[in-house]
């Protein structure tokens, strides 16, 4: 079975493997995995996400979880700060 990316405890040590859009991770890598993570999609709206977007969504969720649990501190870059002031 698989889990959605927001059902995973990303506050724990993790490794994320994102395969390319056409073939995904290799069979060798898939044999080593402990979990298969999915990103829910709105039905009939889009077929898939490219690898960079998928990886970014998952990494941001890890950052968000660590932020709300106090395991990391928020760091805003100057570009981000100027847009939200």
PyMOL commands that set and color helices and strands:
alter all, ss='L'
color gray80, all
select helices_A, chain A and resi 5-7+27-32+51-68+78-84
alter helices_A, ss='H'
color red, helices_A
select strands_A, chain A and resi 2-4+36-38
alter strands_A, ss='S'
color yellow, strands_A
deselect
rebuild
show_as cartoon
